Amino acid sequence: MSLREIRRQATDVLAVAGVDTPDVDAALLLAHVVGRTVGELVMVDDLTDDQLSRFHEFVRRRATREPLQHIVGRVQFGSIEVEVGPGVFTPRMETELLWSWGCDVLAAVPDPVVVDLCSGSGALALALATSVSSSLVHAVEIDPDALTWLRRNLSHLPRPARDRVVVHSGDVRDPSVLAGVSADLVVANPPYIPIGADLPAEVAEHDPVLALFGGDDGMSVITPMIATIARVLVPGGAVAIEHDDTTGDLVMAALDAGGDFEGISQMSDLVGRPRFVSARRAKMNP
């Protein structure tokens, strides 16, 4: 059987299972098995028996709606690759907008201090540390399982970037979690999905509940977290909080409520969906 036929059959299996991008997933799994990129598959003539067996097993797992990232064990995020699996939230491509925005903000700040709240796998924190070579990054996470993945990913980061990341185990809703830290930038991809939202199997059955849900309105972590952000941000410092498609107005209102922030803006993704809210820490009156 030709490689093209093997891939076509796998695509059919994944399509029947309800996978959104069956051909893409089949190609990525095939590339993973042979140790090539998808573009290099044209150079592969056939599979060994062991490779074919592994590929069929990976397709079977993907057909159960196990995330592709769990099967291959990693995901590309911004400038880096992080390991993921059971017990940690899988970073999404959409959050790369937050990373890109943060890099732009930091371009004008010498030796910036960055805080990543609800860090999970560490994707956002580590990508910023790698991309902004003068930065010091504090990553905060409460879930012990996620912290294990964060520290594992940090250990793979090359020096000196690895030495510029500090991991904190704590609750982002507690303003004392970053005692003594003053930051130029705070980014956060917190649990923000309203309870009861309809989710794909890959998310509902595999991402940790603690990383997904933000109470009935999606705000149970975001609202109290804002006090932490206000405390650590220097005057004029920037913040961006990712949120559910339906809660942008609530996030903007929460940032506005205490009078600590200005320039509160809704930022949308490439297809126009509200993705995150940004703001600046209000400068103190002279």
C-alpha positions in Angstrom: 0.0 0.0 0.0 1.4 3.4 -1.0 2.0 6.2 1.6 -0.7 8.2 -0.1 -3.2 5.4 0.3 -2.2 4.9 4.0 -2.7 8.6 4.6 -6.1 8.6 2.8 -7.4 5.7 4.8 -6.3 7.4 8.1 -8.1 10.5 6.9 -11.3 8.6 6.3 -11.1 7.0 9.8 -10.6 10.4 11.5 -13.3 12.1 9.5 -15.8 9.4 10.6 -14.7 10.0 14.2 -15.6 13.7 13.9 -12.1 15.1 13.9 -12.3 18.7 12.5 -9.2 18.5 10.3 -8.8 14.8 9.5 -6.3 15.2 6.6 -4.1 17.6 8.5 -4.1 15.4 11.6 -3.3 12.2 9.5 -0.4 14.1 7.9 1.0 15.3 11.2 0.8 11.9 12.8 2.5 10.3 9.7 5.2 12.9 9.8 5.7 12.3 13.5 6.1 8.5 13.0 8.7 8.9 10.3 10.5 11.8 11.9 9.9 14.3 9.1 8.0 17.5 8.6 4.7 17.3 6.6 6.4 18.9 3.7 9.0 16.2 3.7 6.6 13.4 3.4 7.0 13.4 -0.4 10.5 12.1 0.2 9.2 9.0 2.1 8.6 6.0 -0.1 7.2 3.6 2.4 6.9 2.7 6.1 8.6 0.0 8.0 6.4 -2.5 9.8 7.1 -0.8 13.1 6.3 2.6 11.7 3.0 1.4 10.2 2.0 -0.3 13.4 2.7 2.9 15.4 0.8 5.0 12.9 -2.2 2.8 13.1 -2.1 3.0 16.9 -1.8 6.8 16.8 -4.7 7.1 14.4 -6.8 4.8 16.6 -6.1 7.1 19.6 -6.9 10.2 17.6 -10.1 8.7 16.5 -11.1 8.5 20.2 -10.7 12.3 20.2 -7.5 12.2 22.2 -5.8 15.5 21.4 -3.2 15.3 18.7 -0.8 17.2 20.9 -1.0 14.5 23.6 -0.2 11.8 21.0 2.9 13.5 19.7 3.7 14.9 23.1 4.4 18.5 22.2 3.0 21.6 20.6 4.6 24.6 18.8 3.9 27.9 20.5 5.3 31.1 19.2 9.1 30.9 19.2 9.3 27.6 21.2 8.0 24.1 21.5 6.5 22.8 24.7 5.7 19.4 26.0 2.0 18.7 26.9 -0.1 15.7 28.0 -2.6 14.6 30.7 -2.8 17.1 33.5 -2.0 20.3 31.7 -4.0 22.6 29.4 -2.9 22.4 25.7 -1.9 25.9 24.5 -3.9 27.1 21.5 -2.7 28.9 18.4 -5.0 31.8 19.2 -3.0 32.6 22.4 0.0 33.3 20.2 -1.7 36.7 19.6 -1.1 37.4 23.2 2.5 36.4 22.9 3.0 38.6 19.8 1.3 41.6 21.5 3.4 41.2 24.5 6.6 41.1 22.4 5.5 44.4 20.8 4.9 46.0 24.2 8.2 44.9 25.5 10.2 46.1 22.5 10.1 49.6 24.0 11.0 48.6 27.6 14.6 48.1 28.7 15.2 45.0 30.9 11.5 44.4 31.4 9.9 42.3 34.2 7.0 40.1 33.0 4.3 38.2 34.9 2.4 35.3 33.4 -0.7 34.4 35.5 -2.2 30.9 35.2 0.9 29.8 33.4 -0.1 26.2 32.8 2.5 24.5 30.6 4.5 27.7 30.7 4.1 28.3 27.0 3.4 32.0 27.2 6.0 32.7 29.9 8.7 30.7 28.2 8.0 32.1 24.7 8.3 35.6 26.1 11.5 34.8 27.9 12.9 33.4 24.7 11.8 36.2 22.4 12.7 39.1 24.7 16.3 38.4 25.7 16.5 41.0 28.4 13.3 40.0 30.2 12.8 38.5 33.7 9.6 36.4 33.7 7.6 35.3 36.7 5.2 32.4 35.9 2.4 31.7 38.4 0.4 28.5 38.5 -1.7 26.8 41.2 -2.2 23.3 39.9 0.5 20.8 41.0 0.1 18.7 37.8 0.5 21.8 35.6 3.5 23.0 37.6 5.2 19.7 36.8 4.8 20.3 33.1 5.8 23.9 33.5 9.1 23.0 35.3 9.7 20.3 32.7 9.4 22.7 29.9 11.5 25.2 31.7 14.3 22.6 32.1 14.4 22.3 28.3 14.8 26.0 27.7 18.3 27.0 26.6 20.4 29.2 28.9 20.4 32.1 29.5 16.6 32.2 29.0 16.1 29.4 31.5 17.8 31.5 34.2 15.5 34.4 33.6 12.3 32.5 34.5 11.0 32.3 38.1 8.2 29.8 38.8 5.7 30.5 41.6 3.2 28.0 43.0 0.2 30.0 44.1 -3.3 31.4 43.6 -3.4 34.4 41.2 -6.4 35.6 43.2 -4.2 36.2 46.2 -2.5 39.6 45.8 0.4 38.4 48.0 1.3 35.7 45.6 3.9 37.9 43.9 5.1 39.9 47.0 7.9 42.2 46.2 7.5 41.8 42.4 6.9 44.9 40.2 6.2 44.2 36.6 6.1 46.1 33.3 3.8 43.6 31.7 1.2 41.1 32.9 -0.3 38.5 30.6 -2.9 35.9 31.6 -4.8 33.1 29.9 -6.9 32.2 33.0 -9.8 29.7 33.3 -12.6 31.7 31.6 -15.1 29.3 30.1 -18.6 29.7 31.6 -19.8 26.5 33.2 -22.2 24.6 30.8 -20.5 25.8 27.6 -20.5 23.3 24.7 -16.9 22.1 24.2 -15.3 19.6 21.8 -14.3 16.3 23.2 -10.6 17.1 22.9 -11.2 19.9 25.4 -14.0 18.6 27.6 -12.4 15.1 28.2 -8.7 16.0 28.2 -8.0 19.6 29.4 -8.0 20.0 33.2 -11.2 21.3 34.6 -9.2 23.7 36.8 -7.7 25.3 33.6 -11.0 25.6 31.8 -13.9 26.9 33.8 -14.4 30.4 35.4 -17.7 29.9 37.1 -21.2 30.5 35.8 -20.1 33.7 34.0 -16.5 32.9 33.2 -15.2 35.5 35.6 -14.6 33.7 38.9 -10.8 33.9 38.4 -10.5 37.0 36.3 -12.4 39.4 38.6 -10.4 38.7 41.8 -7.2 38.4 39.8 -7.4 42.0 38.9 -6.3 43.1 42.4 -3.1 41.1 41.9 -2.5 42.7 38.5 -3.1 46.2 40.0 -0.6 45.5 42.8 2.3 44.2 40.7 2.0 46.5 37.6 4.1 49.6 37.6 2.4 52.9 36.6 2.1 52.8 32.8 2.6 49.0 32.8 0.5 46.9 30.4 -1.8 44.0 30.9 -3.6 41.6 28.6 -6.2 39.0 29.7 -7.5 36.4 27.3 -11.3 35.7 27.7 -14.2 33.8 26.4 -15.9 35.0 23.2 -18.9 36.1 25.2 -17.2 37.9 28.2 -15.1 40.7 26.7 -17.4 43.4 28.1 -17.3 41.8 31.5 -13.5 41.8 31.5 -13.4 45.5 30.4 -15.9 46.4 33.1 -13.9 44.6 35.8 -10.7 46.4 34.8 -12.5 49.7 34.8 -14.3 49.2 38.2 -11.5 50.1 40.5 -10.1 53.0 38.6 -6.6 51.4 38.5 -6.4 51.0 34.7 -6.7 53.2 31.6 -6.7 52.7 27.9 -8.9 49.6 28.3 -9.4 48.0 24.9 -10.9 44.9 23.3 -8.5 43.1 21.0 -9.8 40.6 18.4 -8.2 37.7 16.6 -7.7 37.4 12.9 -11.3 36.4 12.2 -12.7 39.2 14.2 -13.6 37.3 17.4 -12.9 39.1 20.7 -9.8 37.4 22.1 -8.3 39.5 24.9 -8.6 42.8 26.7 -5.6 45.1 27.2 -5.1 48.0 29.4 -2.4 50.2 31.1 -1.9 50.7 34.8 -3.0 54.3 35.5 -0.2 56.6 36.3 -0.1 58.2 39.7 -1.1 61.8 39.9 1.9 64.1 40.5 
